[in-house]
């Protein structure tokens, strides 16, 4: 069994910063990709940022230069540092990871954490 638990969401003013964390636990052999998605009310879930096991990253165009994804492989944890936040960043943020449990591979999701950017 695997669990992904997010933390760090909240209410922040425009221009502010937040740092999200997502820790994976359970019977994990190794973790491939680790990602952050978000879903705003009435919109589809979108991929915000992804980091490979080796540390290669990719970002949604609208967050480039403002958000930074990183991971700590020893802690099975992925982070999302969000700076210069805008109201349009308001959404529920979800982490996703591709996880090996022995020879079994699957994609796992966290429960989501709310980020609200408002004055």
Residue pairs with C-beta under 8 A, 6 or more apart in sequence:
1 26
1 27
2 24
2 25
2 26
2 27
2 28
2 99
2 101
2 106
2 108
3 24
3 25
3 26
3 108
4 22
4 23
4 24
4 95
4 96
4 97
4 108
4 109
4 110
4 111
5 22
5 23
5 25
5 110
5 111
6 20
6 21
6 22
6 93
6 94
6 95
6 110
6 111
6 112
6 113
7 20
7 21
7 22
7 113
8 18
8 19
8 20
8 21
8 113
9 18
9 20
9 93
9 113
9 114
9 115
10 18
10 114
10 115
10 116
11 116
11 118
12 18
12 85
12 115
12 116
12 117
13 117
13 118
13 119
14 85
14 86
14 87
14 117
14 118
14 119
15 84
15 85
16 85
16 117
17 81
17 82
17 83
17 84
17 85
18 82
18 85
18 115
19 79
19 80
19 81
19 82
20 36
20 79
20 80
20 82
20 93
20 95
20 113
20 115
21 77
21 78
21 79
22 34
22 36
22 77
22 78
22 79
22 95
22 97
22 110
23 75
23 76
23 77
24 31
24 76
24 77
24 97
24 99
24 108
25 76
26 101
27 101
28 76
28 99
28 100
28 101
29 99
29 100
29 101
29 102
30 53
30 99
30 100
31 53
31 73
31 76
31 97
31 98
31 99
31 100
32 52
32 53
32 97
32 98
32 99
32 100
32 105
33 50
33 51
33 52
33 53
33 96
33 97
33 98
34 50
34 51
34 69
34 71
34 78
34 95
34 96
34 97
34 98
35 47
35 48
35 49
35 50
35 51
35 78
35 95
35 96
35 97
36 47
36 48
36 49
36 50
36 69
36 78
36 80
36 93
36 94
36 95
36 96
37 45
37 46
37 47
37 48
37 93
37 94
37 95
37 96
38 45
38 46
38 48
38 89
38 91
38 92
38 93
38 94
38 115
39 45
39 46
39 91
39 92
39 94
39 112
40 88
40 90
40 91
40 92
43 91
45 94
46 60
47 60
48 59
48 60
48 63
48 67
48 80
48 93
49 57
49 58
49 59
49 60
49 63
49 67
49 69
49 80
50 57
50 58
50 69
51 57
51 69
51 70
51 71
51 78
53 73
55 71
57 69
59 67
59 69
62 88
63 82
63 89
66 82
66 83
66 84
66 85
67 80
67 81
67 82
67 83
68 80
68 81
68 83
69 78
69 79
69 80
69 81
70 78
70 79
70 81
71 77
71 78
71 79
72 79
78 95
78 97
80 93
82 89
82 115
85 115
85 117
86 117
87 117
87 118
88 117
89 115
89 117
90 115
90 116
90 117
90 118
91 115
92 112
92 113
92 114
92 115
93 112
93 113
93 114
93 115
94 109
94 110
94 111
94 112
94 113
95 109
95 110
96 107
96 108
96 109
96 110
97 107
97 108
98 105
98 106
98 107
99 105
99 106
99 107
99 108
